Amino acid sequence: MKRKLQIIDWNFCWHGYNKKKLEFLFSIVEENTCIMLQEVMPDVFDYIKNTYGDKYNFIYSLDYREPGLFDTNARKLGVVIACSKNIKIL
């Protein structure tokens, strides 16, 4: 049996039309997919999780280290890894 894994790596760039970019991204994915997004703000991650959480498992870097009081806005940009539910994240 042949299996195919689609991997997408995208520097998401925190400004711009986030919903349109996400709609495009998730319209091209296939069943076995792993997506890595850089420069994702917390509110955008919440949107991703709430909109696509039924099909994907997520890891978000800012869940492991929240920005501190004196961190710049650049520190509020996280990395998201989204994998199809049939892919186990260790």
MARRO-242440 format. One record per atom (N, C-alpha, C): atom name; residue in one letter; residue number from 1; x, y, z. Coordinates in pm, 1 decimal. Atoms other than C-alpha are relative to their C-alpha. Layout:
N
<r CA; a; NUM; <X; Y; Z>>,
...
END
This chain:
90
<r N; m; 1; <84.2; -116.6; 0.0>>,
<r CA; m; 1; <0.0; 0.0; 0.0>>,
<r C; m; 1; <90.0; 124.7; 0.0>>,
<r N; k; 2; <-74.4; -124.4; 5.6>>,
<r CA; k; 2; <136.4; 341.3; -96.6>>,
<r C; k; 2; <-72.1; 105.7; 82.6>>,
<r N; r; 3; <55.3; -110.7; -77.5>>,
<r CA; r; 3; <87.4; 634.5; 135.0>>,
<r C; r; 3; <68.9; 127.8; -43.5>>,
<r N; k; 4; <-53.4; -127.9; 39.3>>,
<r CA; k; 4; <135.9; 997.2; 53.0>>,
<r C; k; 4; <-17.7; 97.6; 116.4>>,
<r N; l; 5; <4.4; -100.3; -104.6>>,
<r CA; l; 5; <219.3; 1272.9; 300.5>>,
<r C; l; 5; <27.4; 135.1; -63.6>>,
<r N; q; 6; <-16.5; -135.1; 51.5>>,
<r CA; q; 6; <172.8; 1636.5; 204.9>>,
<r C; q; 6; <53.9; 87.4; 113.8>>,
<r N; i; 7; <-59.9; -88.6; -99.6>>,
<r CA; i; 7; <397.3; 1882.6; 391.4>>,
<r C; i; 7; <0.2; 141.5; -56.4>>,
<r N; i; 8; <5.7; -140.2; 40.8>>,
<r CA; i; 8; <339.7; 2257.5; 373.3>>,
<r C; i; 8; <71.2; 82.1; 106.1>>,
<r N; d; 9; <-74.5; -88.0; -88.9>>,
<r CA; d; 9; <578.8; 2510.4; 526.0>>,
<r C; d; 9; <-15.8; 142.0; -52.9>>,
<r N; w; 10; <33.6; -133.3; 49.0>>,
<r CA; w; 10; <475.0; 2875.7; 507.5>>,
<r C; w; 10; <32.1; 103.5; 107.5>>,
<r N; n; 11; <-18.4; -114.8; -86.9>>,
<r CA; n; 11; <606.5; 3193.9; 666.2>>,
<r C; n; 11; <-124.4; 85.8; -20.0>>,
<r N; f; 12; <134.9; -52.1; 14.5>>,
<r CA; f; 12; <256.5; 3320.9; 724.7>>,
<r C; f; 12; <-5.6; 151.7; -4.7>>,
<r N; c; 13; <-4.6; -146.4; -2.9>>,
<r CA; c; 13; <353.4; 3686.0; 780.9>>,
<r C; c; 13; <-123.4; 52.5; 73.6>>,
<r N; w; 14; <108.3; -31.1; -92.4>>,
<r CA; w; 14; <142.5; 3820.9; 1063.8>>,
<r C; w; 14; <-96.3; 107.5; -47.6>>,
<r N; h; 15; <92.9; -103.1; 46.0>>,
<r CA; h; 15; <-8.0; 4115.1; 877.0>>,
<r C; h; 15; <-60.2; -41.3; -133.8>>,
<r N; g; 16; <63.7; 32.8; 127.4>>,
<r CA; g; 16; <-243.5; 4097.4; 583.4>>,
<r C; g; 16; <-135.8; -64.6; 20.3>>,
<r N; y; 17; <133.6; 60.5; 0.9>>,
<r CA; y; 17; <-559.2; 3909.8; 498.7>>,
<r C; y; 17; <9.4; -144.1; 47.8>>,
<r N; n; 18; <-23.4; 131.6; -57.1>>,
<r CA; n; 18; <-519.7; 3617.5; 733.5>>,
<r C; n; 18; <-107.6; -101.2; -36.2>>,
<r N; k; 19; <107.4; 95.7; 28.6>>,
<r CA; k; 19; <-860.6; 3459.1; 675.3>>,
<r C; k; 19; <5.8; -47.1; -144.7>>,
<r N; k; 20; <-9.4; 39.4; 140.9>>,
<r CA; k; 20; <-818.0; 3461.9; 296.9>>,
<r C; k; 20; <119.0; -93.1; -23.3>>,
<r N; k; 21; <-116.7; 87.3; 12.5>>,
<r CA; k; 21; <-469.7; 3310.1; 326.2>>,
<r C; k; 21; <-31.3; -138.9; 55.2>>,
<r N; l; 22; <34.2; 129.0; -60.8>>,
<r CA; l; 22; <-603.4; 3038.6; 556.2>>,
<r C; l; 22; <-101.0; -76.6; -84.1>>,
<r N; e; 23; <97.6; 66.8; 87.2>>,
<r CA; e; 23; <-900.5; 2964.2; 332.0>>,
<r C; e; 23; <71.1; -63.4; -119.4>>,
<r N; f; 24; <-75.9; 55.3; 112.7>>,
<r CA; f; 24; <-661.0; 2919.1; 39.4>>,
<r C; f; 24; <80.9; -121.4; 44.8>>,
<r N; l; 25; <-85.1; 108.2; -47.8>>,
<r CA; l; 25; <-421.2; 2704.6; 240.8>>,
<r C; l; 25; <-79.3; -127.4; 24.4>>,
<r N; f; 26; <74.9; 119.6; -35.8>>,
<r CA; f; 26; <-683.3; 2467.6; 377.0>>,
<r C; f; 26; <-84.8; -52.9; -116.2>>,
<r N; s; 27; <70.7; 50.7; 118.1>>,
<r CA; s; 27; <-851.7; 2440.9; 34.9>>,
<r C; s; 27; <88.8; -89.6; -86.0>>,
<r N; i; 28; <-90.9; 79.1; 84.2>>,
<r CA; i; 28; <-540.7; 2281.6; -118.9>>,
<r C; i; 28; <56.2; -122.7; 71.2>>,
<r N; v; 29; <-57.6; 112.6; -73.8>>,
<r CA; v; 29; <-457.0; 2030.9; 153.0>>,
<r C; v; 29; <-72.5; -129.8; -32.0>>,
<r N; e; 30; <55.1; 132.8; 22.6>>,
<r CA; e; 30; <-511.0; 1659.9; 117.4>>,
<r C; e; 30; <-15.9; -70.4; 133.2>>,
<r N; e; 31; <34.0; 73.6; -121.6>>,
<r CA; e; 31; <-594.3; 1387.7; 366.5>>,
<r C; e; 31; <115.9; -9.1; 98.6>>,
<r N; n; 32; <-115.5; 16.6; -88.1>>,
<r CA; n; 32; <-245.9; 1321.3; 509.2>>,
<r C; n; 32; <88.8; 122.8; -13.0>>,
<r N; t; 33; <-68.7; -128.1; 14.7>>,
<r CA; t; 33; <-108.0; 1668.1; 569.2>>,
<r C; t; 33; <59.9; 45.4; 132.0>>,
<r N; c; 34; <-65.7; -64.2; -112.2>>,
<r CA; c; 34; <136.6; 1836.4; 803.1>>,
<r C; c; 34; <33.3; 142.4; -45.1>>,
<r N; i; 35; <-16.3; -140.7; 36.6>>,
<r CA; i; 35; <137.0; 2218.3; 795.6>>,
<r C; i; 35; <80.6; 69.5; 109.1>>,
<r N; m; 36; <-77.8; -81.0; -92.3>>,
<r CA; m; 36; <399.4; 2440.8; 956.4>>,
<r C; m; 36; <-16.2; 146.1; -41.5>>,
<r N; l; 37; <19.3; -142.5; 26.6>>,
<r CA; l; 37; <320.0; 2812.4; 982.8>>,
<r C; l; 37; <85.4; 80.7; 97.7>>,
<r N; q; 38; <-78.4; -89.0; -84.2>>,
<r CA; q; 38; <558.0; 3078.9; 1111.6>>,
<r C; q; 38; <-66.5; 137.3; 3.8>>,
<r N; e; 39; <51.5; -135.7; -21.1>>,
<r CA; e; 39; <473.7; 3429.9; 1239.4>>,
<r C; e; 39; <-151.6; 2.6; 18.2>>,
<r N; v; 40; <143.7; 9.3; -26.8>>,
<r CA; v; 40; <129.7; 3338.5; 1373.1>>,
<r C; v; 40; <-30.5; 66.1; 134.2>>,
<r N; m; 41; <42.4; -70.4; -121.2>>,
<r CA; m; 41; <-27.5; 3577.1; 1624.1>>,
<r C; m; 41; <-99.8; -86.9; 77.7>>,
<r N; p; 42; <92.5; 80.6; -80.2>>,
<r CA; p; 42; <-231.6; 3430.0; 1913.9>>,
<r C; p; 42; <-144.7; 3.9; -49.6>>,
<r N; d; 43; <138.8; -6.8; 46.3>>,
<r CA; d; 43; <-565.0; 3555.9; 1775.6>>,
<r C; d; 43; <-18.7; -77.2; -130.8>>,
<r N; v; 44; <7.9; 77.3; 124.2>>,
<r CA; v; 44; <-490.0; 3398.6; 1437.0>>,
<r C; v; 44; <2.7; -149.6; 32.4>>,
<r N; f; 45; <-0.8; 140.5; -40.5>>,
<r CA; f; 45; <-403.4; 3068.5; 1607.1>>,
<r C; f; 45; <-136.1; -41.2; 54.8>>,
<r N; d; 46; <134.3; 31.3; -51.9>>,
<r CA; d; 46; <-735.0; 3081.6; 1794.4>>,
<r C; d; 46; <-98.7; -20.5; -114.8>>,
<r N; y; 47; <87.4; 14.3; 116.7>>,
<r CA; y; 47; <-913.2; 3132.0; 1461.9>>,
<r C; y; 47; <26.7; -133.0; -71.3>>,
<r N; i; 48; <-36.2; 126.1; 66.7>>,
<r CA; i; 48; <-723.6; 2840.2; 1303.1>>,
<r C; i; 48; <-55.1; -118.0; 79.1>>,
<r N; k; 49; <43.3; 110.6; -86.0>>,
<r CA; k; 49; <-797.6; 2612.2; 1598.6>>,
<r C; k; 49; <-152.1; -14.6; -0.1>>,
<r N; n; 50; <146.4; 5.2; -3.6>>,
<r CA; n; 50; <-1167.4; 2704.4; 1611.3>>,
<r C; n; 50; <-60.5; -37.2; -135.1>>,
<r N; t; 51; <54.5; 24.4; 133.3>>,
<r CA; t; 51; <-1217.9; 2681.7; 1234.7>>,
<r C; t; 51; <36.2; -137.5; -54.0>>,
<r N; y; 52; <-48.8; 123.2; 62.1>>,
<r CA; y; 52; <-1010.8; 2375.2; 1145.3>>,
<r C; y; 52; <31.5; -109.7; 101.8>>,
<r N; g; 53; <-32.3; 93.9; -106.6>>,
<r CA; g; 53; <-983.2; 2193.4; 1477.4>>,
<r C; g; 53; <-67.4; -135.4; -9.9>>,
<r N; d; 54; <66.5; 129.9; 13.6>>,
<r CA; d; 54; <-1221.9; 1917.7; 1374.1>>,
<r C; d; 54; <79.5; -96.1; -89.1>>,
<r N; k; 55; <-75.0; 85.1; 92.7>>,
<r CA; k; 55; <-974.1; 1788.5; 1111.9>>,
<r C; k; 55; <149.5; -7.6; 31.7>>,
<r N; y; 56; <-143.7; -8.8; -25.1>>,
<r CA; y; 56; <-633.4; 1876.7; 1259.5>>,
<r C; y; 56; <30.6; 4.2; 148.3>>,
<r N; n; 57; <-57.9; -17.0; -132.6>>,
<r CA; n; 57; <-428.1; 1844.6; 1576.4>>,
<r C; n; 57; <103.7; 111.1; -10.6>>,
<r N; f; 58; <-86.4; -117.3; 4.9>>,
<r CA; f; 58; <-223.8; 2151.6; 1667.6>>,
<r C; f; 58; <101.8; 1.3; 112.3>>,
<r N; i; 59; <-99.7; -38.0; -98.7>>,
<r CA; i; 59; <93.0; 2248.8; 1847.7>>,
<r C; i; 59; <31.6; 146.4; -30.1>>,
<r N; y; 60; <-27.1; -142.3; 17.2>>,
<r CA; y; 60; <153.7; 2621.4; 1904.9>>,
<r C; y; 60; <112.3; 38.8; 95.3>>,
<r N; s; 61; <-119.1; -27.9; -80.2>>,
<r CA; s; 61; <490.9; 2744.6; 2027.0>>,
<r C; s; 61; <-27.3; 92.8; 118.0>>,
<r N; l; 62; <26.1; -92.8; -109.7>>,
<r CA; l; 62; <345.9; 3025.1; 2240.1>>,
<r C; l; 62; <-75.5; -65.5; 114.7>>,
<r N; d; 63; <58.3; 75.1; -110.7>>,
<r CA; d; 63; <160.5; 2762.5; 2445.6>>,
<r C; d; 63; <108.7; -45.3; 97.2>>,
<r N; y; 64; <-111.5; 47.3; -81.3>>,
<r CA; y; 64; <505.3; 2664.5; 2577.9>>,
<r C; y; 64; <81.2; 114.2; 61.3>>,
<r N; r; 65; <-64.9; -118.5; -57.4>>,
<r CA; r; 65; <641.7; 3014.5; 2639.5>>,
<r C; r; 65; <-77.6; 123.4; -42.9>>,
<r N; e; 66; <77.2; -120.1; 30.8>>,
<r CA; e; 66; <406.1; 3308.5; 2656.2>>,
<r C; e; 66; <93.0; 121.3; -0.1>>,
<r N; p; 67; <-80.8; -122.3; 0.7>>,
<r CA; p; 67; <550.1; 3651.4; 2570.4>>,
<r C; p; 67; <-3.0; 67.7; 137.1>>,
<r N; g; 68; <-11.0; -69.0; -127.6>>,
<r CA; g; 68; <673.2; 3840.3; 2875.2>>,
<r C; g; 68; <-39.8; 146.1; -11.0>>,
<r N; l; 69; <42.4; -138.8; -8.0>>,
<r CA; l; 69; <585.6; 4190.7; 2984.4>>,
<r C; l; 69; <86.3; 91.8; -86.2>>,
<r N; f; 70; <-90.7; -89.3; 71.3>>,
<r CA; f; 70; <891.4; 4346.6; 2820.5>>,
<r C; f; 70; <41.5; -53.8; -137.2>>,
<r N; d; 71; <-28.4; 52.3; 133.9>>,
<r CA; d; 71; <898.8; 4132.3; 2503.7>>,
<r C; d; 71; <-57.5; 93.2; -105.8>>,
<r N; t; 72; <49.9; -82.0; 111.0>>,
<r CA; t; 72; <857.5; 4314.5; 2173.4>>,
<r C; t; 72; <-112.2; -74.1; -72.1>>,
<r N; n; 73; <106.9; 63.0; 77.2>>,
<r CA; n; 73; <574.8; 4244.6; 1929.0>>,
<r C; n; 73; <49.9; -120.8; -77.8>>,
<r N; a; 74; <-54.2; 113.7; 73.4>>,
<r CA; a; 74; <805.8; 4010.7; 1738.5>>,
<r C; a; 74; <-6.7; -127.1; 83.2>>,
<r N; r; 75; <6.0; 117.4; -88.1>>,
<r CA; r; 75; <801.8; 3778.1; 2041.8>>,
<r C; r; 75; <-142.4; -55.6; 8.5>>,
<r N; k; 76; <138.7; 46.4; -1.6>>,
<r CA; k; 76; <423.1; 3751.0; 2003.7>>,
<r C; k; 76; <-34.7; -78.8; -125.6>>,
<r N; l; 77; <19.7; 80.3; 120.6>>,
<r CA; l; 77; <469.2; 3562.6; 1676.5>>,
<r C; l; 77; <42.0; -142.5; 30.8>>,
<r N; g; 78; <-29.6; 138.9; -31.7>>,
<r CA; g; 78; <451.2; 3188.3; 1716.2>>,
<r C; g; 78; <5.1; -88.1; -123.3>>,
<r N; v; 79; <-3.5; 102.0; 104.4>>,
<r CA; v; 79; <492.0; 2873.7; 1512.3>>,
<r C; v; 79; <-112.4; -99.1; 28.1>>,
<r N; v; 80; <108.5; 98.5; -10.6>>,
<r CA; v; 80; <196.2; 2642.7; 1446.1>>,
<r C; v; 80; <38.1; -122.5; -81.8>>,
<r N; i; 81; <-8.0; 125.0; 75.0>>,
<r CA; i; 81; <222.8; 2278.9; 1347.9>>,
<r C; i; 81; <-139.4; -61.0; 5.1>>,
<r N; a; 82; <132.9; 61.0; 11.3>>,
<r CA; a; 82; <-106.1; 2132.8; 1224.8>>,
<r C; a; 82; <14.5; -129.2; -78.0>>,
<r N; c; 83; <-6.4; 129.4; 66.6>>,
<r CA; c; 83; <-132.9; 1765.3; 1136.7>>,
<r C; c; 83; <-139.4; -60.4; -7.0>>,
<r N; s; 84; <127.6; 70.8; 14.1>>,
<r CA; s; 84; <-427.1; 1568.5; 1005.1>>,
<r C; s; 84; <-20.4; -89.3; 121.1>>,
<r N; k; 85; <31.6; 79.8; -119.4>>,
<r CA; k; 85; <-602.6; 1382.5; 1285.7>>,
<r C; k; 85; <52.6; -143.0; -8.4>>,
<r N; n; 86; <-48.9; 137.7; 14.0>>,
<r CA; n; 86; <-481.8; 1050.4; 1141.1>>,
<r C; n; 86; <152.3; -9.1; 17.0>>,
<r N; i; 87; <-144.1; -3.3; -21.7>>,
<r CA; i; 87; <-117.4; 1157.7; 1202.2>>,
<r C; i; 87; <23.5; 25.1; 148.7>>,
<r N; k; 88; <-25.4; -11.6; -142.7>>,
<r CA; k; 88; <11.4; 1110.0; 1555.0>>,
<r C; k; 88; <114.3; 97.9; 24.1>>,
<r N; i; 89; <-103.3; -96.1; -39.0>>,
<r CA; i; 89; <207.3; 1402.4; 1706.7>>,
<r C; i; 89; <60.3; -48.7; 130.6>>,
<r N; l; 90; <-68.6; 47.7; -122.5>>,
<r CA; l; 90; <466.2; 1286.8; 1959.2>>,
<r C; l; 90; <56.8; 114.8; 79.0>>,
END
